[in-house]
Amino acid sequence: MCRTVRDHHLAPACERRKAHAYGLERIFNVSTLTLDEIRLKRLSNDLAVVYAALTLSDQIAMGAITQPQARKTIFSFVVRRVAGQWMCASAHNTDVVTDMETYVIDDEVFRAANCRSGHVH
């Protein structure tokens, strides 16, 4: 059974493709990703992890937010060399919220939090 990506982070590839297509067509169709920094950690001659810090701008307006601000994200890619070419085996991205260290859920609302200061977004 295929689940949506929202329902399960290890959804089948068919559902992940549908979710990404929806996002690219409806949410990020006029967005720009700007590469801010890249780091490479080579694990062997044929295996590496690539970290990319990016800025996402021009996301579509939603609800009362008519001009969403730019946001930061980090992508990590596990890449392997196959027949002389680097291929992506896995990718993951996560939002970066300035001065926040983790997330907490309160009444089913996902909030950024700083454990040191006790501040919750």
PASEBA-1860 file (N, C-alpha, C; in nm, 3 decimals):
! residues 121
1> MCRTVRDH> 0.083/-0.117/0.000/0.000/0.000/0.000/0.088/0.125/0.000 ~ 0.059/0.220/-0.089/0.130/0.347/-0.093/0.069/0.444/0.007 ~ 0.154/0.505/0.089/0.110/0.610/0.180/0.163/0.742/0.129 ~ 0.103/0.851/0.170/0.158/0.980/0.130/0.281/1.007/0.214 ~ 0.369/1.092/0.163/0.492/1.125/0.234/0.458/1.189/0.369 ~ 0.350/1.266/0.375/0.308/1.327/0.501/0.282/1.221/0.606 ~ 0.229/1.107/0.563/0.191/1.002/0.657/0.308/0.917/0.703 ~ 0.411/0.909/0.624/0.521/0.820/0.659/0.647/0.863/0.586
9> HLAPACER> 0.754/0.885/0.659/0.878/0.936/0.598/0.948/0.833/0.510 ~ 0.910/0.708/0.518/0.971/0.606/0.432/0.870/0.559/0.328 ~ 0.796/0.651/0.274/0.695/0.618/0.173/0.762/0.561/0.048 ~ 0.688/0.480/-0.027/0.742/0.425/-0.152/0.781/0.537/-0.250 ~ 0.872/0.506/-0.339/0.922/0.604/-0.435/0.810/0.669/-0.515 ~ 0.708/0.592/-0.551/0.598/0.649/-0.630/0.530/0.763/-0.557 ~ 0.512/0.751/-0.427/0.448/0.855/-0.348/0.541/0.974/-0.325 ~ 0.669/0.947/-0.307/0.764/1.059/-0.290/0.770/1.141/-0.418
17> RKAHAYGL> 0.768/1.074/-0.534/0.769/1.147/-0.661/0.645/1.234/-0.676 ~ 0.528/1.181/-0.638/0.403/1.259/-0.645/0.411/1.381/-0.555 ~ 0.461/1.363/-0.433/0.470/1.474/-0.338/0.567/1.581/-0.388 ~ 0.680/1.539/-0.443/0.776/1.636/-0.496/0.719/1.707/-0.618 ~ 0.651/1.637/-0.704/0.590/1.700/-0.822/0.488/1.805/-0.779 ~ 0.406/1.772/-0.680/0.307/1.868/-0.630/0.376/1.993/-0.577 ~ 0.479/1.975/-0.494/0.550/2.090/-0.439/0.613/2.176/-0.547 ~ 0.677/2.113/-0.644/0.743/2.189/-0.751/0.643/2.260/-0.842
25> ERIFNVST> 0.526/2.202/-0.862/0.424/2.263/-0.949/0.344/2.371/-0.877 ~ 0.319/2.356/-0.746/0.224/2.444/-0.676/0.285/2.535/-0.569 ~ 0.389/2.491/-0.503/0.443/2.568/-0.390/0.571/2.642/-0.428 ~ 0.657/2.575/-0.502/0.789/2.630/-0.534/0.806/2.659/-0.684 ~ 0.697/2.676/-0.757/0.706/2.690/-0.902/0.774/2.820/-0.948 ~ 0.783/2.921/-0.863/0.855/3.044/-0.899/0.969/3.071/-0.800 ~ 1.001/2.973/-0.718/1.105/2.990/-0.616/1.245/2.982/-0.676 ~ 1.339/3.037/-0.599/1.480/3.030/-0.636/1.558/2.970/-0.520
33> LTLDEIRL> 1.644/2.874/-0.549/1.738/2.819/-0.451/1.876/2.874/-0.483 ~ 1.938/2.939/-0.386/2.071/2.995/-0.403/2.168/2.916/-0.316 ~ 2.274/2.868/-0.375/2.375/2.791/-0.302/2.462/2.886/-0.222 ~ 2.461/2.871/-0.090/2.541/2.957/-0.002/2.675/2.895/0.034 ~ 2.676/2.764/0.055/2.799/2.696/0.096/2.786/2.547/0.063 ~ 2.898/2.485/0.033/2.899/2.341/0.007/3.019/2.280/0.079 ~ 2.996/2.163/0.138/3.103/2.088/0.204/3.096/1.944/0.159 ~ 3.211/1.883/0.146/3.221/1.745/0.101/3.293/1.664/0.208
41> KRLSNDLA> 3.236/1.550/0.242/3.301/1.457/0.335/3.314/1.324/0.261 ~ 3.435/1.295/0.220/3.460/1.171/0.147/3.472/1.056/0.246 ~ 3.391/0.954/0.228/3.393/0.837/0.316/3.483/0.727/0.262 ~ 3.500/0.724/0.132/3.592/0.631/0.065/3.617/0.688/-0.074 ~ 3.691/0.616/-0.157/3.716/0.663/-0.293/3.589/0.673/-0.376 ~ 3.487/0.594/-0.340/3.365/0.588/-0.420/3.239/0.626/-0.342 ~ 3.255/0.687/-0.225/3.139/0.721/-0.142/3.165/0.853/-0.070 ~ 3.066/0.943/-0.072/3.083/1.073/-0.007/2.948/1.126/0.039
49> VVYAALTL> 2.955/1.219/0.133/2.837/1.294/0.176/2.863/1.439/0.137 ~ 2.765/1.500/0.071/2.774/1.639/0.029/2.670/1.718/0.109 ~ 2.717/1.825/0.175/2.627/1.913/0.248/2.618/2.044/0.171 ~ 2.495/2.090/0.149/2.474/2.215/0.076/2.382/2.306/0.157 ~ 2.433/2.424/0.193/2.351/2.525/0.262/2.292/2.615/0.154 ~ 2.160/2.631/0.157/2.091/2.706/0.053/1.995/2.808/0.112 ~ 1.963/2.909/0.032/1.858/3.004/0.065/1.745/2.984/-0.035 ~ 1.624/2.966/0.016/1.504/2.951/-0.067/1.429/3.084/-0.064
57> SDQIAMGA> 1.405/3.142/-0.180/1.330/3.267/-0.187/1.217/3.253/-0.288 ~ 1.122/3.344/-0.277/1.008/3.353/-0.370/0.913/3.233/-0.362 ~ 0.894/3.180/-0.243/0.791/3.077/-0.224/0.655/3.144/-0.242 ~ 0.554/3.070/-0.286/0.422/3.130/-0.308/0.359/3.176/-0.176 ~ 0.270/3.274/-0.187/0.197/3.323/-0.070/0.098/3.217/-0.024 ~ 0.074/3.214/0.108/-0.022/3.119/0.165/-0.099/3.186/0.277 ~ -0.230/3.176/0.273/-0.314/3.232/0.378/-0.287/3.380/0.396 ~ -0.266/3.421/0.519/-0.243/3.562/0.551/-0.101/3.607/0.519
65> ITQPQARK> -0.012/3.514/0.484/0.126/3.550/0.451/0.135/3.579/0.302 ~ 0.133/3.709/0.268/0.129/3.748/0.127/0.266/3.757/0.062 ~ 0.370/3.775/0.143/0.506/3.781/0.090/0.600/3.701/0.180 ~ 0.604/3.569/0.161/0.692/3.487/0.244/0.837/3.533/0.234 ~ 0.904/3.537/0.347/1.044/3.576/0.351/1.132/3.459/0.306 ~ 1.254/3.492/0.265/1.351/3.389/0.229/1.379/3.303/0.352 ~ 1.411/3.177/0.329/1.444/3.089/0.440/1.567/3.006/0.406 ~ 1.632/2.955/0.510/1.754/2.876/0.494/1.720/2.728/0.505
73> TIFSFVVR> 1.794/2.648/0.432/1.777/2.503/0.437/1.913/2.437/0.415 ~ 1.926/2.317/0.465/2.047/2.238/0.440/2.006/2.107/0.374 ~ 2.069/2.078/0.263/2.051/1.950/0.194/2.173/1.864/0.224 ~ 2.150/1.736/0.243/2.263/1.643/0.250/2.237/1.532/0.149 ~ 2.341/1.498/0.077/2.332/1.396/-0.027/2.436/1.289/0.000 ~ 2.396/1.164/-0.008/2.490/1.054/-0.007/2.512/1.018/-0.153 ~ 2.636/1.028/-0.197/2.667/1.001/-0.338/2.769/0.888/-0.347 ~ 2.759/0.812/-0.455/2.854/0.703/-0.477/2.896/0.704/-0.623
81> RVAGQWMC> 3.019/0.663/-0.645/3.071/0.659/-0.781/3.041/0.523/-0.841 ~ 2.973/0.525/-0.954/2.936/0.403/-1.026/2.985/0.420/-1.170 ~ 3.070/0.328/-1.212/3.126/0.332/-1.348/3.183/0.469/-1.381 ~ 3.252/0.529/-1.283/3.319/0.657/-1.306/3.231/0.780/-1.290 ~ 3.102/0.762/-1.264/3.013/0.878/-1.248/2.956/0.881/-1.107 ~ 2.943/1.001/-1.052/2.884/1.017/-0.919/2.733/1.015/-0.930 ~ 2.671/0.929/-0.850/2.525/0.913/-0.850/2.473/0.939/-0.709 ~ 2.357/1.003/-0.700/2.297/1.029/-0.568/2.221/0.905/-0.523
89> ASAHNTDV> 2.257/0.854/-0.407/2.190/0.737/-0.351/2.080/0.778/-0.253 ~ 2.096/0.897/-0.190/1.998/0.943/-0.093/2.012/1.093/-0.077 ~ 1.899/1.160/-0.048/1.900/1.304/-0.026/1.804/1.338/0.087 ~ 1.838/1.442/0.159/1.752/1.486/0.269/1.770/1.637/0.284 ~ 1.662/1.706/0.319/1.676/1.848/0.349/1.606/1.881/0.479 ~ 1.654/1.986/0.543/1.593/2.032/0.667/1.600/2.183/0.673 ~ 1.497/2.246/0.727/1.495/2.390/0.743/1.588/2.431/0.856 ~ 1.645/2.550/0.842/1.728/2.608/0.946/1.654/2.729/1.000
97> VTDMETYV> 1.626/2.730/1.129/1.560/2.843/1.193/1.664/2.911/1.281 ~ 1.694/3.038/1.251/1.797/3.112/1.322/1.777/3.107/1.474 ~ 1.885/3.077/1.544/1.889/3.073/1.691/1.802/2.963/1.752 ~ 1.757/2.869/1.674/1.678/2.758/1.726/1.762/2.631/1.715 ~ 1.741/2.537/1.809/1.823/2.416/1.814/1.746/2.288/1.783 ~ 1.616/2.291/1.806/1.538/2.169/1.788/1.393/2.208/1.761 ~ 1.306/2.110/1.760/1.163/2.133/1.741/1.086/2.062/1.851 ~ 0.973/2.119/1.888/0.883/2.056/1.984/0.742/2.061/1.926
105> IDDEVFRA> 0.658/1.968/1.970/0.519/1.966/1.926/0.432/2.002/2.046 ~ 0.348/2.103/2.027/0.259/2.151/2.131/0.119/2.159/2.071 ~ 0.027/2.081/2.124/-0.110/2.078/2.070/-0.109/2.056/1.919 ~ -0.024/1.963/1.874/-0.010/1.924/1.735/0.046/2.035/1.646 ~ 0.107/2.138/1.707/0.174/2.244/1.631/0.324/2.223/1.644 ~ 0.391/2.216/1.530/0.535/2.193/1.521/0.605/2.327/1.541 ~ 0.686/2.342/1.646/0.747/2.470/1.678/0.899/2.457/1.694 ~ 0.971/2.558/1.643/1.115/2.564/1.662/1.143/2.607/1.806
113> ANCRSGHV> 1.250/2.554/1.866/1.280/2.584/2.006/1.430/2.595/2.029 ~ 1.465/2.676/2.129/1.602/2.689/2.174/1.608/2.641/2.318 ~ 1.676/2.531/2.342/1.682/2.471/2.476/1.756/2.559/2.575 ~ 1.860/2.629/2.530/1.941/2.712/2.620/1.863/2.833/2.672 ~ 1.790/2.899/2.582/1.716/3.018/2.623/1.574/2.987/2.667 ~ 1.524/2.870/2.628/1.385/2.835/2.659/1.286/2.896/2.562 ~ 1.337/2.968/2.460/1.249/3.034/2.363/1.187/2.932/2.268 ~ 1.057/2.943/2.246/0.985/2.858/2.151/0.915/2.949/2.052
121> H> 0.934/2.921/1.922/0.869/2.999/1.816/0.723/2.971/1.808
END
